[in-house]
Amino acid sequence: MRKQKSPVELLAPAGDLEKLKIAVLYGADAVYMGGKKFSLRARASNFTLKDIKEGCRFAHRHGAKVYVTMNIIPHEEDFTGVKQYLKSLERAKVDGIIVSSMSVAELSKEVTPSLDLHISTQLSSTNSSAVNEYQRMGFSRVVLAREVLPEDMEKIVRNTDCELEVFIHGGMCVSYSGRCMLSNHLTNRDANRGGCAHSCRWNYDLYRNGEIINDKLQFFTIGSKDLVGLKHIFRLISLGIKSLKIEGRMKSLYYIATVVRCYRLLIDDYNKTGGDESLIDWDFYLQEIAKAENRLSSTGFLAGKPTIDEQLYHSESEMPTKDFLGIVLKYDGRSKIATIEQRNYFSLGDVVEFFGPQLANTKMQISMMMNENKEPLEIARHPLQIVKIKVPFKLSPFDMMRKGD
């Protein structure tokens, strides 16, 4: 996706190399990833050093930056190999690292001074004094705590010239910027060292005096709704926030493509309209973001202090409104045959919708379908099956196909 010159950076998650490429192609100005060590998403696929090098080459070739998370809260044994790892990141041409430990930051300044240092949201930066102190210590950017209220964010911006990064979309920790011990107590997995088991989203029974008081058909949870900050993007850009961050390194390819593209288009609309919200088709954006696999959502702290409605007290979830069906591998313009890698069940006669970095949402009905051997197909039912279908408009590799009705 061709990105217009913008005063703000769209920062997307990359759980693996394929997701990194999708994020960049669909409009991210920068991506953040975790390596096999020192990251808070141990259950994400994460990157080998070889993958990090390839990811940096791909991102830089497309004008995007790469940041690596080293945001665990380290114990003594966690420092083994840190210096060597930092040097490897520098050799891979990583642009910066995101840390929550001053000791890791000091090591980076010592052995890899070329790497930009970003303060993780784990440090709960909620005021300009903290931001300015981090800047004095050599940090070029601070990721603000999700708990910063709009009026406080304005004060922070006025009182610092340090780059500020704000979460605009994705999961939110029920604890204070990730300072949670539920996983430690319930699973012996340290959330602050990459082991979060998302225990807040488990199903629980509530007891009072030995009796269950919740509905037997409705379990209790203590998680928060997901953050969707679409309607606050213009305000954040106008305020001078440097980077708008999407959470979700463990999300799917389809989620990354849908969400990144939606915010990319919105940021570009900001540039086209000069930030005039009255000229924006908000229905389109709200419908588009709902096509990803989101849980129930809220605006978090972006609209002010959250109410009881921002929490999840029951085991509810939202399915995507449009199922991901496949990804385009190639398109033959002469025969108008698209080669699709199947990701979900679809069949002859289905109405589908294609979208991509350079492709607006376009619907069609499948009228012809065959397998790799050019044998007619009525149903694509096998995961990762290669399917060929007739498509009357031009497609490109990495375009995606989803249900159209």
Buried (B, 14 or more C-beta within 10 A) or exposed (E): BEBEEBEBBBBBBBBBBBBBBBBBBBBBBBBBBBBBBBBBBBBBBBBEBEBBBBBBEBBBEBEBBBBBBBBBBBEEEBBEEBBEBBEBBBEBBBBBBBBBBEEBBBBBBEBBEEBBBBBBBBBBBBBBEBBBBBBEEEBBBBBBBBBBBBEBBBEBBEEBEBBBBBBBBBBBBBBEBBEBEBBBEEBEBBBBBBBBBBBBBBEEEEEEEEEEEBEEEEBBBBBBBBBBBBBBBBBBBEBBBBBBBBBBBBBBBBBBBBBBBBBBBBBBBBBEEEBEEEEBEEEBBEBBBBBBBBBBBBBBBBBEEBEEEBBBBEBEEBEBBBBBBBBBBEBEEEEBBBBBBBBBBBEBEBEBBBBBBEBEBBEBEBEEBBBEEEEEBEEBEEEEBBBBBBBEEEBBEBBBBBBBE
